[in-house]
Amino acid sequence: MSALAVEHQPPSGDDWDRLVGLWKETDWPEGCKVEIIEGIITVTPAPANRHNYIAAVVHRALHGVVPEEWHIYQTQAVAIPSKSGMYIPDLVVVPSALVLDAEDEHFIPAAAAELVAEITSKSSIRHDRMVKPGGYALAGVPLYLLVDAFAPGGPTITLYGEPKEGVYRVLESGKFGETFHIPAPFDFHLDTSDFPVP
């Protein structure tokens, strides 16, 4: 199953509020990921086992290094209205108080995130590689980790940072199987040796 388009015009102003209302109030298929990407509500199937395994490995590694007042979420929606986006990253690290005190109970501003991670699926490649980095960078998310099992030259992991005017700089990149450094405020080495290859 691929993304299902529900809206066709990028929204602005009241249209954004109406679109978010539709996103929140519609009874979407259970187990699917429902996001707003470039003003279009997209519905994608639940991730494959390999995808979930990688998310669990990264989550476990992050768990040991995040400050106590931060948490790691796997289903937290983050809003980027200026990009007509409501993304649900595979992992997001956020100060807990910002989640609990958010203005809306269904999402937080993407700017609250300290790190987001996306793990590509066949249905999310374009979004994870091209659309979401621009949105996260525009929101000022300091670090974007892309785990791309479907990269043309073989499975890769790339860390983006230093967002400026909606663009990230590549901080580090490598292949599955390598040990990958995630800098401060996390400062740890992520072992990707058992990341499954499709």
N, C-alpha and C positions, 0 to 999 in steps of 0.2 A: 504494500500500500504506500503510495506517495502522498505528498502534502495535498490537502484539500483546500482550495480557495473558497472563502465565504464572502469576502469583501473584495472589491476591485479598484477602488479609488483611494489613494493615500489620504488619510483624514487630517484635519487640522481643527483646532478650537473645539467647538461643541461636537464635531464629528469624532474627535478622539474620545471624548467622554462617552458618546454613544457606542463606539466600538468597544471600549473597555467594559461598558455595561453588558453588551452582548457576550463578550468573552467570559465575564463572571457569571452570567445568569443562564446561559444555555446549558442544557444537559448533554455534555459531550460524551463520546464513547469511553467507557471505563478503561483505564490502563493506558490511554493515549496521552501524548504530550500535546498540549494546545498552547500555541504562542501567537503573538501578533508580530509579523515580520514585514517590514516595509508597508504597513497599513493593511496587511492581509492576514486574516485569521488562518493559521495553518494547523492541521491535525496530522500528527505523525504517529505511527505505531510504537508500542513499547519497545525499548532498545533490546538488541540481541544479547545473549548471554556473555559474549566476549566483551561487549561494550560495558555491561554492568560489572564484569570482573575488573576491568581497568579502572572504572570509577571507584570500586571498593579498595583497590590497591592504593590509588592516589589519596583517597579519603583517609585510609589508615596511616599513611605516611604523614599527611598534614596534621592528623590528630595529635601526634606527639610534639608538634612545634607551635601550634597556634596559642596565643595568650588565652588565659582562662576566661576572659570576658568576651572572647570571640567564639563563634560556632561555625561549623561546616554544614551546609544544607545541600540536599540533592533535589529538592522540588520547589525551591524558593523562586517565585517570579520577581523579575527586576524590570522596572519601567524606564523607558527612554522615549518620552513623548516627542522630543525634537526629531527623532528618527522613526516615528510611528512604530515603535517597538515595545513589545512586552515579551522578554525572553525568559526562558527557564533553563539556566545553565545546568550542565551535568553536575557541577559542584560550584558553590560560591561560599567564600569566607566573608563573614560580616560580623561587626560588633553586635552582640546579642541585644543590647539596649535599643539599637536602631530598628531591629526587627519587631521587638515588642512594642515600641513607641511609634511605629509607622502610622501615618495618617490613614491608610487604607489597610484593612485586615488581609487582603489578598496579594499584595505586592509591596515592594519597597523601591525607592529610587535606586537605579543602578549605581549612582554616585556613592552609595553607602558601602559598596563592596570593596574589599581589599584585594581580592583575587577571584577571578572566575576561570573555570576550566570547561572546555567543550571537548567531547570525544566524538569524532565523526562516525556517522552511520551512513549507509548508502543514500538515505533520503535527506541527510542534513549537510552534505559536503559543501554545497554552494553557500549556504547560510553560515556554516561554521568557519569557512575559509575567507569569505568576502564580506558578507553583510554584518555579521555580529562583531567582528573586530572593529569596524568603523563605529558601530553603536557604542560599544564598550569604551573605546578611546574617546569618543565625543563626550561621554558621561564622566570621563576622568578616572575610570577604574585603573588602578596602578599596574596590575599584572593580569595578563590574559594567557592562559596555558592552553595550547591546542594540541591534542593528541590525535594524530591523523593516520589511521590504519590504512587509508586508501590513497595516500600520497603517490603521485606518479612514479617517483624514484624508489618507492618502498616506504614502509611505515615510518613515520617521523613524529617527533615531539618538538614543539617550538614554543618558546616563551617570549611574549611581547611585553614591552613596558615603555615608560617615558611617553605617555600619550600627549600629543600636541595637535590641536586643531583637527581632531577626529582621526588622527593617524598614529599608529604605534611604530616603535623601532624594534627590530628583532634583537633580543638580548642574548639568546642562546638557541641553538637548534641541534638536533642529533637524531640518531636512528634508534628504533626499538632494539633493546639489548644493551644499550649504554647506560651508564649512570649519569644522571642529569641534575645539575645544580639549580635550585630555586633560591634566589637571593633574599636578603633581609626585606621585610621583617620576619621571614620564615626561616631562611638560612639552613637548608637541609639538602641532602642528596637523595634523589628519587631513583631507585633501582628499577629499570624497565626490562630487566632480563627475562621476566616471565610474562610480559605483555603478549597476549595471543595475537597471531597474525592471521588475517582472514584468508 
